[in-house]
Amino acid sequence: MKRKIIQIDEEKCNGCGICIPNCHEGAMQLIDGKARLISDLFCDGLGACIGHCPEGAIEIIEREAEPYDERKVMEIMVPKGRNTILAHLEHLRDHNETEFLQQAIDYLKQNNIMMGPEKKEQHSPGECGCPGSMARDFRDEKPGNETPAIAAVETQGAGSELRQWPVQLHLLNPQAGYFKNADVVLAADCAAFAMGNFHARFLKGKSLAIACPKLDSNKESYIQKLSSMIADTKINSLTVVMMEVPCCGGLLHMAQTARTNACRNIPIKQAIVSLQGEVIEEEWV
């Protein structure tokens, strides 16, 4: 599977840092006076950073993409020095990628690379990308002290079943831990607003991605991400929740195309929701 990813020409980079806040995935940081891609895992290849580089030091390249391999990433990180390694480890930790973080630590131990005591570096505002796209895995978080409900009738069935953040497909990392062997809901942006019981009916126990097949740009990247979820992260199933309007059918088409491209036949269910929020059709396709 080919994948688009950014490449930084360090000779052209002057370290201005203008590109950093425009990396939606938080995959870039300014280290030792140069912009660096600290993790292939979180680069979506959309190139939001390119137009903000005054030196033309960033480009998108396309190459065959293997399933993410933390050891190979560490082989790239280690020659760049201690600061880059620490930034990469912190990046994995902040995105709750505990499995990959452990693999990175194991690599350092096996190669006798001494990093000393771990401590978080202080970053100036904007050095870690957009906080709104910072990955969060809610599956293991325990509820704290909750405010009593105003009335039982208002809260019945209203608890959130969201297990992760972000949810918008452009911002999602298809190889994030919360997608591994998961059942996934791919929902039209409008579906949760139309359905009062969307969380209870469709989202409980599942990971989520949302998209609009009519208004969103670069739908090819959507297909690539869904293909990666199916082939690399090995999701178990995909439930596509669409509104009854004709343009929503593009969401199912993207899911089926991704399944074909991934060469892995996972079950896909389509659910069609009326404008009043009723499920008028639900079937495996």
C-alpha positions as CSV (number, residue, x, y, z in Angstrom):
1,M,0.0,0.0,0.0
2,K,1.4,3.4,-1.0
3,R,1.3,6.2,1.5
4,K,1.9,9.9,1.3
5,I,4.1,11.5,3.9
6,I,6.0,14.7,4.3
7,Q,9.8,15.0,3.9
8,I,11.8,17.9,5.3
9,D,15.0,19.2,3.7
10,E,17.1,20.1,6.7
11,E,19.5,22.2,4.6
12,K,16.7,24.5,3.5
13,C,15.0,24.6,6.9
14,N,15.9,27.8,8.8
15,G,14.2,26.8,12.0
16,C,11.5,29.5,11.9
17,G,8.9,27.0,13.3
18,I,6.0,28.5,11.3
19,C,5.0,25.0,10.1
20,I,4.7,23.4,13.5
21,P,1.3,24.7,14.6
22,N,-0.1,23.7,11.2
23,C,0.7,20.0,11.7
24,H,-2.7,18.7,12.7
25,E,-1.3,15.4,14.0
26,G,1.3,17.0,16.3
27,A,3.9,15.0,14.4
28,M,6.4,17.9,13.9
29,Q,8.5,19.7,16.5
30,L,11.3,22.2,16.4
31,I,14.4,20.5,17.8
32,D,17.9,21.7,17.7
33,G,16.9,24.6,15.4
34,K,15.3,22.4,12.7
35,A,11.7,21.3,12.0
36,R,11.6,17.5,12.5
37,L,9.0,14.9,11.8
38,I,9.3,13.0,15.1
39,S,6.9,10.2,14.2
40,D,5.8,8.7,10.9
41,L,2.9,7.2,12.8
42,F,1.1,10.5,13.1
43,C,1.8,12.1,9.8
44,D,-1.4,12.1,7.7
45,G,0.4,13.2,4.5
46,L,-2.1,15.9,3.9
47,G,0.6,18.6,3.8
48,A,-1.1,21.3,5.9
49,C,2.4,22.4,6.9
50,I,3.8,22.9,3.4
51,G,2.1,26.2,2.5
52,H,3.5,27.7,5.7
53,C,7.1,27.0,5.0
54,P,8.8,30.2,3.6
55,E,11.9,28.2,2.5
56,G,10.2,25.5,0.6
57,A,11.8,22.9,2.8
58,I,8.8,20.6,3.0
59,E,7.4,18.3,0.3
60,I,5.1,15.3,0.1
61,I,6.6,12.1,-1.1
62,E,4.8,8.8,-1.8
63,R,6.3,5.5,-0.9
64,E,5.3,1.9,-0.2
65,A,4.0,1.9,3.4
66,E,4.6,-1.1,5.6
67,P,2.7,-1.7,8.8
68,Y,4.1,0.6,11.4
69,D,7.4,-0.7,12.8
70,E,8.7,1.1,16.0
71,R,12.1,-0.4,15.6
72,K,12.6,1.1,12.2
73,V,11.4,4.5,13.5
74,M,13.9,4.3,16.3
75,E,16.7,3.5,13.8
76,I,15.9,6.8,12.2
77,M,15.5,8.7,15.5
78,V,18.7,7.6,17.2
79,P,21.2,9.2,14.8
80,K,19.4,12.6,15.3
81,G,20.4,12.7,18.9
82,R,19.1,12.7,22.4
83,N,16.6,15.6,22.1
84,T,14.9,14.0,19.1
85,I,14.7,10.6,20.8
86,L,13.1,12.2,23.9
87,A,10.7,14.1,21.8
88,H,9.6,10.9,20.0
89,L,9.1,9.0,23.3
90,E,7.1,11.9,24.7
91,H,5.1,12.1,21.6
92,L,4.1,8.4,21.9
93,R,3.3,8.8,25.6
94,D,1.1,11.9,25.0
95,H,-0.8,10.0,22.3
96,N,-1.3,7.0,24.6
97,E,0.5,4.7,22.3
98,T,1.8,2.6,25.2
99,E,2.6,-0.5,23.1
100,F,4.8,1.5,20.7
101,L,6.4,3.4,23.6
102,Q,7.4,0.1,25.2
103,Q,8.9,-1.1,21.9
104,A,10.9,2.1,21.7
105,I,12.2,1.7,25.3
106,D,13.1,-1.9,24.6
107,Y,15.0,-0.9,21.5
108,L,17.1,1.6,23.6
109,K,17.8,-1.0,26.2
110,Q,18.8,-3.7,23.7
111,N,21.2,-1.3,21.9
112,N,22.6,0.0,25.2
113,I,21.5,3.6,24.5
114,M,21.5,5.4,27.8
115,M,19.0,8.3,28.0
116,G,19.2,9.0,31.7
117,P,16.2,9.9,33.8
118,E,13.1,10.7,31.7
119,K,11.8,14.2,32.2
120,K,9.4,16.2,30.1
121,E,10.9,19.1,28.1
122,Q,9.3,22.5,28.2
123,H,7.9,23.5,24.9
124,S,6.9,27.0,23.8
125,P,3.3,27.4,22.8
126,G,2.5,25.7,19.4
127,E,5.5,23.4,19.4
128,C,3.3,20.3,19.8
129,G,0.8,20.9,17.1
130,C,-2.9,21.4,17.5
131,P,-4.2,20.4,21.0
132,G,-7.6,19.7,19.5
133,S,-6.1,16.8,17.5
134,M,-4.1,15.3,20.4
135,A,-5.0,11.6,20.6
136,R,-6.8,10.5,23.7
137,D,-7.8,6.9,24.6
138,F,-10.7,7.0,27.1
139,R,-11.2,3.3,27.5
140,D,-9.2,3.0,30.7
141,E,-10.2,6.3,32.2
142,K,-12.3,6.0,35.3
143,P,-15.1,8.4,36.0
144,G,-14.4,10.8,38.9
145,N,-16.9,12.6,41.1
146,E,-19.9,13.3,38.9
147,T,-22.4,16.1,39.3
148,P,-25.8,14.7,40.3
149,A,-28.3,14.6,37.5
150,I,-30.9,17.4,37.4
151,A,-33.6,14.9,36.6
152,A,-33.4,11.2,35.9
153,V,-35.5,11.6,32.8
154,E,-32.9,14.0,31.3
155,T,-30.0,11.7,31.8
156,Q,-31.5,8.3,31.1
157,G,-29.4,6.7,28.3
158,A,-27.5,10.0,27.8
159,G,-24.0,8.8,29.0
160,S,-21.2,9.2,26.5
161,E,-19.8,6.1,24.9
162,L,-17.0,7.8,23.2
163,R,-13.7,5.9,23.7
164,Q,-11.2,8.1,22.0
165,W,-10.2,11.5,20.6
166,P,-10.0,12.8,17.9
167,V,-12.9,11.5,15.8
168,Q,-12.7,13.4,12.5
169,L,-11.3,11.1,9.9
170,H,-8.8,13.7,8.6
171,L,-7.3,14.0,12.1
172,L,-7.3,10.3,12.9
173,N,-4.2,8.1,13.0
174,P,-5.5,4.8,11.4
175,Q,-2.9,2.8,13.4
176,A,-3.8,4.2,16.8
177,G,-4.0,1.7,19.6
178,Y,-7.8,2.2,20.1
179,F,-8.4,0.9,16.5
180,K,-6.4,-2.3,17.0
181,N,-8.8,-5.3,16.6
182,A,-11.7,-2.9,17.3
183,D,-15.2,-2.7,16.0
184,V,-15.4,0.7,14.3
185,V,-18.3,3.1,13.5
186,L,-17.9,5.3,10.5
187,A,-20.6,7.9,10.9
188,A,-21.8,10.8,8.8
189,D,-21.3,14.1,10.6
190,C,-25.0,14.7,10.9
191,A,-26.0,11.3,12.3
192,A,-25.3,11.9,16.0
193,F,-27.3,15.2,15.8
194,A,-30.3,13.5,14.3
195,M,-30.3,10.5,16.6
196,G,-30.9,11.1,20.3
197,N,-29.7,7.6,21.1
198,F,-26.7,7.4,18.7
199,H,-24.3,6.6,21.5
200,A,-26.4,3.8,23.0
201,R,-27.5,2.4,19.7
202,F,-24.3,2.4,17.7
203,L,-21.2,3.7,19.6
204,K,-21.1,1.6,22.7
205,G,-18.0,-0.6,22.8
206,K,-16.8,0.8,19.4
207,S,-14.2,3.2,18.1
208,L,-15.4,6.1,16.0
209,A,-14.6,8.0,12.8
210,I,-16.8,10.7,11.4
211,A,-16.8,12.3,7.9
212,C,-19.0,14.1,5.4
213,P,-18.8,12.5,1.9
214,K,-20.2,15.7,0.3
215,L,-18.3,18.5,2.0
216,D,-15.0,17.0,3.0
217,S,-11.9,17.3,0.8
218,N,-9.3,14.7,-0.2
219,K,-11.6,11.7,0.0
220,E,-8.8,9.6,-1.3
221,S,-7.0,10.0,2.0
222,Y,-10.1,8.8,3.7
223,I,-10.0,5.6,1.7
224,Q,-6.3,5.1,2.4
225,K,-6.9,5.6,6.2
226,L,-9.8,3.1,6.2
227,S,-7.7,0.6,4.2
228,S,-4.9,0.9,6.8
229,M,-7.4,0.3,9.6
230,I,-8.6,-2.9,7.8
231,A,-5.2,-4.2,6.6
232,D,-2.7,-3.0,9.2
233,T,-4.6,-2.3,12.4
234,K,-7.0,-5.2,11.7
235,I,-10.3,-3.8,12.8
236,N,-12.9,-6.5,13.3
237,S,-15.9,-4.8,11.7
238,L,-17.1,-1.5,10.2
239,T,-20.6,0.0,10.8
240,V,-21.4,2.8,8.4
241,V,-24.1,5.1,9.8
242,M,-25.5,7.4,7.1
243,M,-28.4,9.9,6.8
244,E,-31.1,9.1,4.3
245,V,-30.0,11.9,1.9
246,P,-28.5,10.7,-1.3
247,C,-25.0,12.3,-0.8
248,C,-24.4,10.2,2.3
249,G,-24.1,7.1,0.1
250,G,-20.6,8.1,-0.7
251,L,-19.6,7.1,2.8
252,L,-20.5,3.4,2.2
253,H,-18.7,3.6,-1.2
254,M,-15.5,4.7,0.5
255,A,-15.8,1.9,3.1
256,Q,-16.3,-0.8,0.5
257,T,-13.5,0.6,-1.7
258,A,-11.2,0.6,1.3
259,R,-12.1,-3.1,2.1
260,T,-11.3,-4.0,-1.5
261,N,-8.0,-2.2,-1.5
262,A,-7.0,-3.8,1.8
263,C,-7.6,-7.3,0.5
264,R,-9.2,-8.3,3.8
265,N,-12.8,-9.1,3.9
266,I,-14.2,-7.7,7.1
267,P,-17.9,-7.4,7.7
268,I,-19.5,-4.0,6.9
269,K,-22.9,-3.0,8.1
270,Q,-24.9,0.0,6.7
271,A,-27.4,1.8,8.8
272,I,-29.6,4.6,7.3
273,V,-31.0,7.2,9.6
274,S,-34.0,9.4,8.8
275,L,-34.0,13.1,9.1
276,Q,-36.1,12.6,12.3
277,G,-33.4,10.3,13.8
278,E,-35.1,6.9,13.2
279,V,-33.1,3.9,11.9
280,I,-35.0,3.1,8.7
281,E,-32.6,0.5,7.3
282,E,-29.8,-1.7,8.9
283,E,-28.1,-4.6,7.1
284,W,-24.8,-6.2,6.4
285,V,-23.4,-5.5,2.9
